[in-house]
Amino acid sequence: MLVLCATTAFAQPSGDSQRWREEARQEAQEARRHAQEARDRARRDWDDWRSQHNNHDGVHLRILRDYQLDAGATANEPVVVLGGSATINGHATDDVVVIGGRLRLGPTAVVDGDVFTAGRDAEIDPGAQVKGKIDQAVVDLPRIGNIGWGPMHVPSGVWSFASLGAMSMRLGMVLTISLLLTLIAPGWIRSMATHASSAARSGFKGFLVEVLFVPALLIVSIALIISVIGIPLLAGIPFVMAGGALLWIAGFAGVAVSLGARLRGSSGDQTSVPFLDLLTGFVAITGVTIVAHFAALTPGSFGTFGGLLHTTGLVIEYVAWTIGLGAALSTFFGGRRMAAPPPVPA
């Protein structure tokens, strides 16, 4: 009797264990089925997203160029135009941004995103469809000369005085910084004067940098804005530009020293009086500009001769600044030229 009871007691847990294993197997199968469904759903979502974005090229970016979207065409990415105009007659599925130019939306234009313009009024046809917001920042620059702002009237002579004041501040600041640099680092200025003596070579380098500077600055700025890592680096751009401006003024001072020394019959790398040569060269470079601004204050019309004086002064200064830029870059990146020691006065 005891044996039969014991056998029955041990047999009962065996049946429960079998049921538990069966339930566990079913639950595992259910879990695998749910996991497979989740993987299939994720794959379908990825395929849908990829099919929607495969036609995107990133951004339709135009710098100093115009952009045109013809009727019947579709742009599946944002349209960004810097320094040019944009004409939209087709379907833009994203935002449209135009800075420094004019935006024209034709009667068949459809813009699903927002529209932003800065600089000029946008021309939007009544038949155009813009589903997002329209933001415009218009800057109307006053005309130079006789300007009327409502009841106010500013005579043209005031602009002559204002131009003379601005010129005096600009040249005064450049001369002050040049004198300080000549006092602090005379050897550096002499080295730039030596490079500036090769006017054609330094002028070519300076002109090349002037041509490439603005596009390079725009490309670097846009790249830093797009890159999350590069956003903090934007704060350093003003300091780099300030250092570049200081280097450029040093190059201009080198040109003035070289010219002043040549007018004395010497050379910039052998000058023993860099201050005197700097002042002499500075007056020689800016003299025509100074005369033109003072002549503009004389009564009556200065006519063609006044315009010719202004133009000549600007050309002389531009040539000097361009040669100075090339000389500064040659000195900064190529090292100083070995300059002969200044002569010892008898």
RAWO-V927805 format. One record per pair of residues at least 12 apart in sequence whose C-alpha atoms are under 10 Angstrom apart, sorted by sequence separation. I is the first residue (numbers start at 0). J is the second residue. If there is no record, write none. Layout:
i: <I & I>
j: <J & J>
//
This chain:
i: <66 & 85 & 102 & 121 & 143 & 144 & 145 & 220 & 255 & 256 & 257 & 260 & 66 & 74 & 78 & 84 & 85 & 102 & 121 & 144 & 145 & 220 & 254 & 257 & 259 & 260 & 263 & 291 & 292 & 295 & 66 & 73 & 77 & 78 & 83 & 84 & 102 & 121 & 144 & 219 & 253 & 256 & 259 & 262 & 291 & 294 & 295 & 59 & 65 & 72 & 73 & 74 & 75 & 76 & 77 & 78 & 79 & 80 & 81 & 82 & 83 & 84 & 85 & 86 & 87 & 88 & 89 & 95 & 101 & 102 & 108 & 114 & 120 & 121 & 143 & 144 & 253 & 259 & 260 & 261 & 290 & 291 & 294 & 58 & 59 & 60 & 64 & 65 & 72 & 73 & 74 & 75 & 76 & 77 & 78 & 79 & 80 & 81 & 82 & 83 & 84 & 85 & 86 & 87 & 88 & 89 & 94 & 95 & 100 & 101 & 108 & 113 & 114 & 119 & 120 & 121 & 220 & 256 & 257 & 259 & 260 & 263 & 291 & 292 & 58 & 59 & 60 & 61 & 62 & 63 & 64 & 65 & 66 & 67 & 68 & 69 & 70 & 71 & 72 & 73 & 74 & 75 & 76 & 77 & 78 & 79 & 80 & 81 & 82 & 83 & 84 & 85 & 86 & 87 & 88 & 89 & 90 & 91 & 92 & 93 & 94 & 95 & 96 & 97 & 98 & 99 & 100 & 101 & 102 & 103 & 104 & 105 & 106 & 107 & 109 & 110 & 111 & 112 & 113 & 114 & 115 & 116 & 117 & 118 & 119 & 120 & 219 & 256 & 259 & 260 & 262 & 291 & 292 & 56 & 57 & 58 & 59 & 60 & 61 & 62 & 63 & 64 & 65 & 66 & 67 & 68 & 69 & 70 & 71 & 72 & 73 & 74 & 75 & 76 & 77 & 78 & 79 & 80 & 81 & 82 & 83 & 84 & 85 & 86 & 87 & 88 & 89 & 90 & 91 & 92 & 93 & 94 & 95 & 96 & 97 & 98 & 99 & 100 & 101 & 102 & 103 & 104 & 105 & 106 & 107 & 108 & 109 & 110 & 111 & 112 & 113 & 114 & 115 & 116 & 117 & 118 & 119 & 120 & 255 & 256 & 258 & 259 & 262 & 290 & 291 & 55 & 56 & 57 & 58 & 59 & 60 & 61 & 62 & 63 & 64 & 65 & 66 & 67 & 68 & 69 & 70 & 71 & 72 & 73 & 74 & 75 & 76 & 77 & 78 & 79 & 80 & 81 & 82 & 83 & 84 & 85 & 86 & 87 & 88 & 89 & 90 & 91 & 92 & 93 & 94 & 95 & 96 & 97 & 98 & 99 & 100 & 101 & 102 & 103 & 104 & 105 & 106 & 107 & 108 & 109 & 110 & 111 & 112 & 113 & 114 & 115 & 116 & 117 & 118 & 119 & 120 & 255 & 256 & 257 & 258 & 259 & 260 & 261 & 289 & 290 & 291 & 54 & 55 & 56 & 57 & 58 & 59 & 60 & 61 & 62 & 63 & 64 & 65 & 66 & 67 & 68 & 69 & 70 & 80 & 87 & 88 & 89 & 90 & 91 & 92 & 93 & 94 & 95 & 96 & 97 & 98 & 99 & 100 & 101 & 102 & 103 & 104 & 105 & 106 & 107 & 108 & 109 & 110 & 111 & 112 & 113 & 114 & 115 & 116 & 117 & 118 & 119 & 216 & 253 & 256 & 257 & 259 & 260 & 288 & 289 & 291 & 292 & 54 & 55 & 56 & 57 & 58 & 59 & 60 & 61 & 62 & 63 & 64 & 65 & 66 & 67 & 68 & 69 & 80 & 87 & 88 & 89 & 90 & 91 & 92 & 93 & 94 & 95 & 96 & 97 & 98 & 100 & 101 & 102 & 103 & 104 & 105 & 106 & 107 & 108 & 109 & 110 & 111 & 112 & 113 & 114 & 115 & 116 & 117 & 118 & 252 & 255 & 256 & 258 & 259 & 262 & 287 & 288 & 291 & 53 & 54 & 55 & 61 & 62 & 67 & 68 & 80 & 86 & 87 & 88 & 97 & 104 & 105 & 106 & 110 & 118 & 254 & 255 & 256 & 257 & 258 & 259 & 287 & 288 & 290 & 52 & 61 & 68 & 87 & 104 & 105 & 253 & 254 & 255 & 256 & 257 & 258 & 259 & 287 & 288 & 289 & 51 & 52 & 61 & 97 & 103 & 104 & 252 & 253 & 255 & 256 & 259 & 287 & 288 & 104 & 252 & 255 & 256 & 258 & 259 & 287 & 288 & 251 & 252 & 254 & 255 & 258 & 286 & 287 & 288 & 253 & 254 & 255 & 285 & 287 & 288 & 252 & 255 & 284 & 285 & 287 & 288 & 251 & 252 & 255 & 284 & 286 & 287 & 251 & 254 & 284 & 285 & 286 & 66 & 284 & 285 & 65 & 283 & 284 & 251 & 283 & 284 & 284 & 285 & 58 & 65 & 70 & 77 & 84 & 94 & 281 & 284 & 58 & 59 & 60 & 61 & 62 & 63 & 64 & 65 & 66 & 67 & 68 & 69 & 70 & 71 & 72 & 73 & 74 & 77 & 78 & 79 & 80 & 81 & 82 & 85 & 86 & 87 & 284 & 63 & 65 & 70 & 71 & 73 & 84 & 94 & 98 & 69 & 70 & 89 & 90 & 91 & 92 & 93 & 94 & 95 & 96 & 97 & 98 & 99 & 281 & 69 & 70 & 88 & 96 & 99 & 68 & 87 & 205 & 195 & 194 & 195 & 198 & 192 & 195 & 196 & 191 & 192 & 195 & 196 & 191 & 192 & 194 & 195 & 190 & 191 & 192 & 193 & 194 & 195 & 196 & 188 & 191 & 192 & 193 & 195 & 196 & 258 & 187 & 188 & 191 & 192 & 195 & 196 & 187 & 188 & 189 & 190 & 191 & 192 & 193 & 194 & 195 & 188 & 189 & 192 & 193 & 255 & 180 & 184 & 188 & 189 & 191 & 192 & 196 & 251 & 254 & 255 & 180 & 187 & 188 & 191 & 192 & 253 & 254 & 188 & 189 & 190 & 252 & 254 & 177 & 180 & 181 & 185 & 188 & 189 & 192 & 251 & 252 & 254 & 255 & 268 & 176 & 180 & 188 & 250 & 251 & 253 & 254 & 268 & 269 & 270 & 271 & 272 & 179 & 196 & 250 & 251 & 253 & 254 & 268 & 269 & 270 & 271 & 177 & 178 & 181 & 196 & 250 & 251 & 252 & 253 & 267 & 268 & 269 & 270 & 271 & 173 & 176 & 177 & 180 & 181 & 195 & 196 & 248 & 250 & 251 & 254 & 267 & 268 & 269 & 270 & 271 & 176 & 177 & 193 & 194 & 247 & 250 & 251 & 253 & 254 & 266 & 268 & 269 & 270 & 271 & 174 & 177 & 178 & 192 & 193 & 194 & 247 & 249 & 250 & 251 & 253 & 267 & 173 & 177 & 181 & 192 & 193 & 247 & 248 & 249 & 250 & 251 & 252 & 266 & 172 & 173 & 176 & 177 & 191 & 192 & 193 & 247 & 248 & 250 & 251 & 174 & 189 & 190 & 191 & 192 & 246 & 247 & 249 & 250 & 173 & 174 & 177 & 189 & 190 & 192 & 246 & 247 & 249 & 250 & 173 & 177 & 188 & 189 & 247 & 248 & 250 & 188 & 189 & 244 & 246 & 247 & 250 & 189 & 243 & 246 & 247 & 186 & 189 & 245 & 246 & 189 & 243 & 246 & 188 & 243 & 246 & 185 & 186 & 185 & 185 & 188 & 182 & 181 & 182 & 181 & 178 & 179 & 178 & 181 & 177 & 178 & 177 & 178 & 177 & 174 & 174 & 177 & 174 & 173 & 170 & 206 & 206 & 209 & 205 & 208 & 205 & 206 & 207 & 170 & 205 & 206 & 209 & 202 & 205 & 206 & 208 & 209 & 202 & 204 & 205 & 208 & 202 & 203 & 204 & 205 & 206 & 207 & 170 & 202 & 203 & 204 & 205 & 206 & 198 & 201 & 202 & 204 & 205 & 208 & 198 & 201 & 202 & 203 & 204 & 205 & 166 & 167 & 200 & 201 & 202 & 203 & 204 & 205 & 166 & 198 & 199 & 201 & 202 & 204 & 205 & 195 & 198 & 201 & 202 & 204 & 205 & 163 & 167 & 197 & 198 & 200 & 201 & 204 & 163 & 166 & 195 & 196 & 199 & 200 & 201 & 195 & 198 & 201 & 163 & 164 & 194 & 195 & 197 & 198 & 201 & 163 & 194 & 195 & 197 & 200 & 162 & 163 & 195 & 196 & 162 & 192 & 194 & 195 & 160 & 163 & 191 & 194 & 195 & 159 & 160 & 162 & 163 & 191 & 193 & 194 & 159 & 191 & 192 & 194 & 195 & 159 & 160 & 191 & 192 & 194 & 195 & 81 & 159 & 160 & 190 & 191 & 194 & 158 & 159 & 190 & 191 & 193 & 158 & 159 & 188 & 191 & 192 & 156 & 157 & 188 & 190 & 191 & 156 & 187 & 190 & 191 & 156 & 190 & 194 & 156 & 188 & 193 & 194 & 187 & 191 & 193 & 187 & 190 & 191 & 192 & 193 & 190 & 191 & 193 & 189 & 190 & 192 & 187 & 188 & 189 & 190 & 187 & 189 & 190 & 186 & 187 & 189 & 189 & 63 & 186 & 62 & 186 & 62 & 62>
j: <78 & 97 & 114 & 133 & 155 & 156 & 157 & 232 & 267 & 268 & 269 & 272 & 79 & 87 & 91 & 97 & 98 & 115 & 134 & 157 & 158 & 233 & 267 & 270 & 272 & 273 & 276 & 304 & 305 & 308 & 80 & 87 & 91 & 92 & 97 & 98 & 116 & 135 & 158 & 233 & 267 & 270 & 273 & 276 & 305 & 308 & 309 & 74 & 80 & 87 & 88 & 89 & 90 & 91 & 92 & 93 & 94 & 95 & 96 & 97 & 98 & 99 & 100 & 101 & 102 & 103 & 104 & 110 & 116 & 117 & 123 & 129 & 135 & 136 & 158 & 159 & 268 & 274 & 275 & 276 & 305 & 306 & 309 & 74 & 75 & 76 & 80 & 81 & 88 & 89 & 90 & 91 & 92 & 93 & 94 & 95 & 96 & 97 & 98 & 99 & 100 & 101 & 102 & 103 & 104 & 105 & 110 & 111 & 116 & 117 & 124 & 129 & 130 & 135 & 136 & 137 & 236 & 272 & 273 & 275 & 276 & 279 & 307 & 308 & 75 & 76 & 77 & 78 & 79 & 80 & 81 & 82 & 83 & 84 & 85 & 86 & 87 & 88 & 89 & 90 & 91 & 92 & 93 & 94 & 95 & 96 & 97 & 98 & 99 & 100 & 101 & 102 & 103 & 104 & 105 & 106 & 107 & 108 & 109 & 110 & 111 & 112 & 113 & 114 & 115 & 116 & 117 & 118 & 119 & 120 & 121 & 122 & 123 & 124 & 126 & 127 & 128 & 129 & 130 & 131 & 132 & 133 & 134 & 135 & 136 & 137 & 236 & 273 & 276 & 277 & 279 & 308 & 309 & 74 & 75 & 76 & 77 & 78 & 79 & 80 & 81 & 82 & 83 & 84 & 85 & 86 & 87 & 88 & 89 & 90 & 91 & 92 & 93 & 94 & 95 & 96 & 97 & 98 & 99 & 100 & 101 & 102 & 103 & 104 & 105 & 106 & 107 & 108 & 109 & 110 & 111 & 112 & 113 & 114 & 115 & 116 & 117 & 118 & 119 & 120 & 121 & 122 & 123 & 124 & 125 & 126 & 127 & 128 & 129 & 130 & 131 & 132 & 133 & 134 & 135 & 136 & 137 & 138 & 273 & 274 & 276 & 277 & 280 & 308 & 309 & 74 & 75 & 76 & 77 & 78 & 79 & 80 & 81 & 82 & 83 & 84 & 85 & 86 & 87 & 88 & 89 & 90 & 91 & 92 & 93 & 94 & 95 & 96 & 97 & 98 & 99 & 100 & 101 & 102 & 103 & 104 & 105 & 106 & 107 & 108 & 109 & 110 & 111 & 112 & 113 & 114 & 115 & 116 & 117 & 118 & 119 & 120 & 121 & 122 & 123 & 124 & 125 & 126 & 127 & 128 & 129 & 130 & 131 & 132 & 133 & 134 & 135 & 136 & 137 & 138 & 139 & 274 & 275 & 276 & 277 & 278 & 279 & 280 & 308 & 309 & 310 & 74 & 75 & 76 & 77 & 78 & 79 & 80 & 81 & 82 & 83 & 84 & 85 & 86 & 87 & 88 & 89 & 90 & 100 & 107 & 108 & 109 & 110 & 111 & 112 & 113 & 114 & 115 & 116 & 117 & 118 & 119 & 120 & 121 & 122 & 123 & 124 & 125 & 126 & 127 & 128 & 129 & 130 & 131 & 132 & 133 & 134 & 135 & 136 & 137 & 138 & 139 & 236 & 273 & 276 & 277 & 279 & 280 & 308 & 309 & 311 & 312 & 75 & 76 & 77 & 78 & 79 & 80 & 81 & 82 & 83 & 84 & 85 & 86 & 87 & 88 & 89 & 90 & 101 & 108 & 109 & 110 & 111 & 112 & 113 & 114 & 115 & 116 & 117 & 118 & 119 & 121 & 122 & 123 & 124 & 125 & 126 & 127 & 128 & 129 & 130 & 131 & 132 & 133 & 134 & 135 & 136 & 137 & 138 & 139 & 273 & 276 & 277 & 279 & 280 & 283 & 308 & 309 & 312 & 75 & 76 & 77 & 83 & 84 & 89 & 90 & 102 & 108 & 109 & 110 & 119 & 126 & 127 & 128 & 132 & 140 & 276 & 277 & 278 & 279 & 280 & 281 & 309 & 310 & 312 & 75 & 84 & 91 & 110 & 127 & 128 & 276 & 277 & 278 & 279 & 280 & 281 & 282 & 310 & 311 & 312 & 75 & 76 & 85 & 121 & 127 & 128 & 276 & 277 & 279 & 280 & 283 & 311 & 312 & 129 & 277 & 280 & 281 & 283 & 284 & 312 & 313 & 277 & 278 & 280 & 281 & 284 & 312 & 313 & 314 & 280 & 281 & 282 & 312 & 314 & 315 & 280 & 283 & 312 & 313 & 315 & 316 & 280 & 281 & 284 & 313 & 315 & 316 & 281 & 284 & 314 & 315 & 316 & 97 & 315 & 316 & 97 & 315 & 316 & 284 & 316 & 317 & 318 & 319 & 93 & 100 & 105 & 112 & 119 & 129 & 316 & 319 & 94 & 95 & 96 & 97 & 98 & 99 & 100 & 101 & 102 & 103 & 104 & 105 & 106 & 107 & 108 & 109 & 110 & 113 & 114 & 115 & 116 & 117 & 118 & 121 & 122 & 123 & 320 & 100 & 102 & 107 & 108 & 110 & 121 & 131 & 135 & 107 & 108 & 127 & 128 & 129 & 130 & 131 & 132 & 133 & 134 & 135 & 136 & 137 & 319 & 108 & 109 & 127 & 135 & 138 & 108 & 127 & 247 & 250 & 250 & 251 & 254 & 249 & 252 & 253 & 249 & 250 & 253 & 254 & 250 & 251 & 253 & 254 & 250 & 251 & 252 & 253 & 254 & 255 & 256 & 249 & 252 & 253 & 254 & 256 & 257 & 319 & 249 & 250 & 253 & 254 & 257 & 258 & 250 & 251 & 252 & 253 & 254 & 255 & 256 & 257 & 258 & 252 & 253 & 256 & 257 & 319 & 245 & 249 & 253 & 254 & 256 & 257 & 261 & 316 & 319 & 320 & 246 & 253 & 254 & 257 & 258 & 319 & 320 & 255 & 256 & 257 & 319 & 321 & 245 & 248 & 249 & 253 & 256 & 257 & 260 & 319 & 320 & 322 & 323 & 336 & 245 & 249 & 257 & 319 & 320 & 322 & 323 & 337 & 338 & 339 & 340 & 341 & 249 & 266 & 320 & 321 & 323 & 324 & 338 & 339 & 340 & 341 & 248 & 249 & 252 & 267 & 321 & 322 & 323 & 324 & 338 & 339 & 340 & 341 & 342 & 245 & 248 & 249 & 252 & 253 & 267 & 268 & 320 & 322 & 323 & 326 & 339 & 340 & 341 & 342 & 343 & 249 & 250 & 266 & 267 & 320 & 323 & 324 & 326 & 327 & 339 & 341 & 342 & 343 & 344 & 248 & 251 & 252 & 266 & 267 & 268 & 321 & 323 & 324 & 325 & 327 & 341 & 248 & 252 & 256 & 267 & 268 & 322 & 323 & 324 & 325 & 326 & 327 & 341 & 248 & 249 & 252 & 253 & 267 & 268 & 269 & 323 & 324 & 326 & 327 & 251 & 266 & 267 & 268 & 269 & 323 & 324 & 326 & 327 & 251 & 252 & 255 & 267 & 268 & 270 & 324 & 325 & 327 & 328 & 252 & 256 & 267 & 268 & 326 & 327 & 329 & 268 & 269 & 324 & 326 & 327 & 330 & 270 & 324 & 327 & 328 & 268 & 271 & 327 & 328 & 273 & 327 & 330 & 273 & 328 & 331 & 272 & 273 & 273 & 274 & 277 & 273 & 273 & 274 & 274 & 273 & 274 & 274 & 277 & 274 & 277 & 277 & 278 & 278 & 277 & 278 & 281 & 281 & 281 & 281 & 317 & 318 & 321 & 318 & 321 & 319 & 320 & 321 & 285 & 320 & 321 & 324 & 318 & 321 & 322 & 324 & 325 & 319 & 321 & 322 & 325 & 320 & 321 & 322 & 323 & 324 & 325 & 289 & 321 & 322 & 323 & 324 & 325 & 318 & 321 & 322 & 324 & 325 & 328 & 319 & 322 & 323 & 324 & 325 & 326 & 288 & 289 & 322 & 323 & 324 & 325 & 326 & 327 & 289 & 321 & 322 & 324 & 325 & 327 & 328 & 319 & 322 & 325 & 326 & 328 & 329 & 288 & 292 & 322 & 323 & 325 & 326 & 329 & 289 & 292 & 321 & 322 & 325 & 326 & 327 & 322 & 325 & 328 & 291 & 292 & 322 & 323 & 325 & 326 & 329 & 292 & 323 & 324 & 326 & 329 & 292 & 293 & 325 & 326 & 293 & 323 & 325 & 326 & 292 & 295 & 323 & 326 & 327 & 292 & 293 & 295 & 296 & 324 & 326 & 327 & 293 & 325 & 326 & 328 & 329 & 294 & 295 & 326 & 327 & 329 & 330 & 217 & 295 & 296 & 326 & 327 & 330 & 295 & 296 & 327 & 328 & 330 & 296 & 297 & 326 & 329 & 330 & 295 & 296 & 327 & 329 & 330 & 296 & 327 & 330 & 331 & 297 & 331 & 335 & 298 & 330 & 335 & 336 & 330 & 334 & 336 & 331 & 334 & 335 & 336 & 337 & 335 & 336 & 338 & 335 & 336 & 338 & 334 & 335 & 336 & 337 & 335 & 337 & 338 & 335 & 336 & 338 & 339 & 214 & 337 & 214 & 338 & 217 & 218>
//
